[in-house]
Amino acid sequence: MTADFKRAALRLNIFENEEFDFQLIRSLGASCRGGATLGECIATARRIADGDIQGW
């Protein structure tokens, strides 16, 4: 990503990687539609090493 491009203004800062942080926010948003529970999203995010695409 270029320095001036931001995926989203809202950051949780759970990951230093902006894309990972954005995808976590997207997953949390899907929880209201039965995609996962909030707890599942957070528990899974804690197991992913920052920047590890294969782990994601």
N, CA, C and O atoms as a GROMACS GRO file, in nm:
protein
  224
    1MET      N    1   0.084  -0.118   0.000
    1MET     CA    2   0.000   0.000   0.000
    1MET      C    3   0.088   0.124   0.000
    1MET      O    4   0.196   0.125   0.060
    2THR      N    5   0.042   0.226  -0.066
    2THR     CA    6   0.118   0.350  -0.066
    2THR      C    7   0.096   0.421   0.066
    2THR      O    8   0.000   0.396   0.138
    3ALA      N    9   0.188   0.511   0.097
    3ALA     CA   10   0.184   0.580   0.225
    3ALA      C   11   0.058   0.665   0.242
    3ALA      O   12   0.011   0.683   0.355
    4ASP      N   13   0.003   0.718   0.132
    4ASP     CA   14  -0.113   0.806   0.144
    4ASP      C   15  -0.246   0.731   0.137
    4ASP      O   16  -0.352   0.792   0.155
    5PHE      N   17  -0.244   0.601   0.112
    5PHE     CA   18  -0.367   0.522   0.106
    5PHE      C   19  -0.395   0.461   0.242
    5PHE      O   20  -0.310   0.394   0.300
    6LYS      N   21  -0.515   0.483   0.291
    6LYS     CA   22  -0.558   0.424   0.417
    6LYS      C   23  -0.677   0.335   0.391
    6LYS      O   24  -0.774   0.378   0.328
    7ARG      N   25  -0.672   0.212   0.439
    7ARG     CA   26  -0.781   0.117   0.418
    7ARG      C   27  -0.906   0.164   0.491
    7ARG      O   28  -1.017   0.154   0.438
    8ALA      N   29  -0.889   0.215   0.612
    8ALA     CA   30  -1.002   0.263   0.691
    8ALA      C   31  -0.951   0.364   0.793
    8ALA      O   32  -0.838   0.354   0.841
    9ALA      N   33  -1.034   0.460   0.825
    9ALA     CA   34  -0.995   0.560   0.924
    9ALA      C   35  -0.997   0.499   1.065
    9ALA      O   36  -0.921   0.540   1.152
   10LEU      N   37  -1.085   0.403   1.085
   10LEU     CA   38  -1.097   0.337   1.216
   10LEU      C   39  -0.991   0.228   1.227
   10LEU      O   40  -0.978   0.144   1.138
   11ARG      N   41  -0.916   0.229   1.337
   11ARG     CA   42  -0.817   0.125   1.362
   11ARG      C   43  -0.839   0.071   1.502
   11ARG      O   44  -0.867   0.146   1.595
   12LEU      N   45  -0.826  -0.060   1.517
   12LEU     CA   46  -0.829  -0.122   1.648
   12LEU      C   47  -0.689  -0.134   1.705
   12LEU      O   48  -0.671  -0.143   1.827
   13ASN      N   49  -0.591  -0.132   1.618
   13ASN     CA   50  -0.449  -0.146   1.654
   13ASN      C   51  -0.419  -0.276   1.727
   13ASN      O   52  -0.330  -0.283   1.811
   14ILE      N   53  -0.495  -0.379   1.693
   14ILE     CA   54  -0.463  -0.511   1.744
   14ILE      C   55  -0.345  -0.566   1.665
   14ILE      O   56  -0.259  -0.636   1.718
   15PHE      N   57  -0.342  -0.532   1.536
   15PHE     CA   58  -0.230  -0.566   1.449
   15PHE      C   59  -0.162  -0.438   1.405
   15PHE      O   60  -0.228  -0.336   1.386
   16GLU      N   61  -0.030  -0.441   1.388
   16GLU     CA   62   0.040  -0.327   1.328
   16GLU      C   63   0.008  -0.320   1.180
   16GLU      O   64   0.004  -0.212   1.121
   17ASN      N   65  -0.014  -0.435   1.119
   17ASN     CA   66  -0.047  -0.444   0.978
   17ASN      C   67  -0.188  -0.388   0.956
   17ASN      O   68  -0.285  -0.442   1.009
   18GLU      N   69  -0.198  -0.279   0.876
   18GLU     CA   70  -0.328  -0.215   0.855
   18GLU      C   71  -0.430  -0.308   0.790
   18GLU      O   72  -0.548  -0.304   0.826
   19GLU      N   73  -0.386  -0.390   0.696
   19GLU     CA   74  -0.478  -0.480   0.628
   19GLU      C   75  -0.536  -0.583   0.725
   19GLU      O   76  -0.655  -0.613   0.720
   20PHE      N   77  -0.451  -0.637   0.812
   20PHE     CA   78  -0.499  -0.735   0.911
   20PHE      C   79  -0.601  -0.668   1.004
   20PHE      O   80  -0.704  -0.726   1.036
   21ASP      N   81  -0.570  -0.547   1.047
   21ASP     CA   82  -0.660  -0.474   1.135
   21ASP      C   83  -0.794  -0.450   1.065
   21ASP      O   84  -0.900  -0.468   1.126
   22PHE      N   85  -0.790  -0.410   0.938
   22PHE     CA   86  -0.912  -0.388   0.862
   22PHE      C   87  -0.994  -0.516   0.849
   22PHE      O   88  -1.116  -0.514   0.866
   23GLN      N   89  -0.927  -0.626   0.818
   23GLN     CA   90  -0.999  -0.752   0.800
   23GLN      C   91  -1.060  -0.801   0.931
   23GLN      O   92  -1.166  -0.863   0.931
   24LEU      N   93  -0.995  -0.772   1.043
   24LEU     CA   94  -1.053  -0.806   1.172
   24LEU      C   95  -1.180  -0.724   1.196
   24LEU      O   96  -1.281  -0.778   1.243
   25ILE      N   97  -1.175  -0.595   1.165
   25ILE     CA   98  -1.293  -0.509   1.180
   25ILE      C   99  -1.406  -0.561   1.092
   25ILE      O  100  -1.521  -0.565   1.134
   26ARG      N  101  -1.372  -0.601   0.970
   26ARG     CA  102  -1.472  -0.656   0.878
   26ARG      C  103  -1.534  -0.784   0.934
   26ARG      O  104  -1.654  -0.806   0.925
   27SER      N  105  -1.450  -0.868   0.993
   27SER     CA  106  -1.500  -0.993   1.054
   27SER      C  107  -1.590  -0.964   1.173
   27SER      O  108  -1.692  -1.029   1.191
   28LEU      N  109  -1.551  -0.867   1.254
   28LEU     CA  110  -1.634  -0.829   1.368
   28LEU      C  111  -1.770  -0.778   1.320
   28LEU      O  112  -1.873  -0.805   1.383
   29GLY      N  113  -1.771  -0.704   1.210
   29GLY     CA  114  -1.896  -0.654   1.154
   29GLY      C  115  -1.985  -0.767   1.106
   29GLY      O  116  -2.108  -0.757   1.113
   30ALA      N  117  -1.926  -0.873   1.057
   30ALA     CA  118  -2.004  -0.988   1.007
   30ALA      C  119  -2.066  -1.067   1.122
   30ALA      O  120  -2.156  -1.148   1.099
   31SER      N  121  -2.021  -1.043   1.242
   31SER     CA  122  -2.073  -1.119   1.356
   31SER      C  123  -2.222  -1.093   1.377
   31SER      O  124  -2.294  -1.181   1.424
   32CYS      N  125  -2.268  -0.974   1.344
   32CYS     CA  126  -2.410  -0.943   1.364
   32CYS      C  127  -2.499  -1.017   1.264
   32CYS      O  128  -2.621  -1.023   1.280
   33ARG      N  129  -2.437  -1.072   1.159
   33ARG     CA  130  -2.512  -1.150   1.061
   33ARG      C  131  -2.484  -1.299   1.074
   33ARG      O  132  -2.512  -1.376   0.983
   34GLY      N  133  -2.427  -1.340   1.187
   34GLY     CA  134  -2.403  -1.480   1.212
   34GLY      C  135  -2.273  -1.534   1.154
   34GLY      O  136  -2.253  -1.656   1.151
   35GLY      N  137  -2.184  -1.445   1.108
   35GLY     CA  138  -2.058  -1.489   1.050
   35GLY      C  139  -1.966  -1.553   1.153
   35GLY      O  140  -1.893  -1.647   1.122
   36ALA      N  141  -1.970  -1.503   1.274
   36ALA     CA  142  -1.890  -1.554   1.386
   36ALA      C  143  -1.935  -1.476   1.509
   36ALA      O  144  -2.005  -1.375   1.498
   37THR      N  145  -1.894  -1.522   1.625
   37THR     CA  146  -1.921  -1.443   1.745
   37THR      C  147  -1.803  -1.349   1.766
   37THR      O  148  -1.693  -1.372   1.715
   38LEU      N  149  -1.826  -1.243   1.842
   38LEU     CA  150  -1.717  -1.150   1.871
   38LEU      C  151  -1.601  -1.222   1.939
   38LEU      O  152  -1.484  -1.197   1.909
   39GLY      N  153  -1.635  -1.311   2.032
   39GLY     CA  154  -1.531  -1.386   2.103
   39GLY      C  155  -1.448  -1.473   2.011
   39GLY      O  156  -1.326  -1.483   2.028
   40GLU      N  157  -1.512  -1.536   1.912
   40GLU     CA  158  -1.438  -1.617   1.816
   40GLU      C  159  -1.340  -1.532   1.736
   40GLU      O  160  -1.226  -1.571   1.713
   41CYS      N  161  -1.386  -1.414   1.694
   41CYS     CA  162  -1.299  -1.325   1.617
   41CYS      C  163  -1.177  -1.283   1.698
   41CYS      O  164  -1.064  -1.288   1.650
   42ILE      N  165  -1.200  -1.240   1.822
   42ILE     CA  166  -1.089  -1.195   1.907
   42ILE      C  167  -0.996  -1.310   1.941
   42ILE      O  168  -0.874  -1.294   1.935
   43ALA      N  169  -1.050  -1.424   1.977
   43ALA     CA  170  -0.966  -1.540   2.011
   43ALA      C  171  -0.881  -1.583   1.893
   43ALA      O  172  -0.764  -1.617   1.909
   44THR      N  173  -0.939  -1.581   1.774
   44THR     CA  174  -0.863  -1.619   1.655
   44THR      C  175  -0.757  -1.516   1.624
   44THR      O  176  -0.644  -1.551   1.590
   45ALA      N  177  -0.791  -1.388   1.634
   45ALA     CA  178  -0.695  -1.281   1.606
   45ALA      C  179  -0.574  -1.290   1.698
   45ALA      O  180  -0.462  -1.262   1.656
   46ARG      N  181  -0.594  -1.328   1.822
   46ARG     CA  182  -0.483  -1.338   1.917
   46ARG      C  183  -0.384  -1.447   1.879
   46ARG      O  184  -0.268  -1.444   1.920
   47ARG      N  185  -0.429  -1.544   1.798
   47ARG     CA  186  -0.342  -1.656   1.758
   47ARG      C  187  -0.265  -1.626   1.629
   47ARG      O  188  -0.180  -1.706   1.589
   48ILE      N  189  -0.294  -1.514   1.564
   48ILE     CA  190  -0.230  -1.481   1.437
   48ILE      C  191  -0.112  -1.387   1.462
   48ILE      O  192  -0.127  -1.281   1.523
   49ALA      N  193   0.005  -1.427   1.412
   49ALA     CA  194   0.122  -1.340   1.424
   49ALA      C  195   0.106  -1.222   1.328
   49ALA      O  196   0.064  -1.241   1.213
   50ASP      N  197   0.138  -1.103   1.375
   50ASP     CA  198   0.122  -0.983   1.294
   50ASP      C  199   0.200  -0.995   1.163
   50ASP      O  200   0.321  -1.018   1.164
   51GLY      N  201   0.131  -0.979   1.052
   51GLY     CA  202   0.195  -0.984   0.922
   51GLY      C  203   0.210  -1.123   0.863
   51GLY      O  204   0.259  -1.136   0.752
   52ASP      N  205   0.168  -1.227   0.935
   52ASP     CA  206   0.180  -1.364   0.887
   52ASP      C  207   0.061  -1.398   0.799
   52ASP      O  208  -0.044  -1.439   0.848
   53ILE      N  209   0.077  -1.382   0.669
   53ILE     CA  210  -0.033  -1.404   0.575
   53ILE      C  211  -0.079  -1.549   0.579
   53ILE      O  212  -0.199  -1.574   0.574
   54GLN      N  213   0.012  -1.642   0.589
   54GLN     CA  214  -0.027  -1.784   0.595
   54GLN      C  215  -0.105  -1.813   0.722
   54GLN      O  216  -0.198  -1.894   0.720
   55GLY      N  217  -0.068  -1.750   0.831
   55GLY     CA  218  -0.139  -1.769   0.957
   55GLY      C  219  -0.279  -1.709   0.955
   55GLY      O  220  -0.369  -1.757   1.023
   56TRP      N  221  -0.296  -1.605   0.877
   56TRP     CA  222  -0.426  -1.543   0.866
   56TRP      C  223  -0.524  -1.639   0.805
   56TRP      O  224  -0.641  -1.605   0.787
   0.00000   0.00000   0.00000
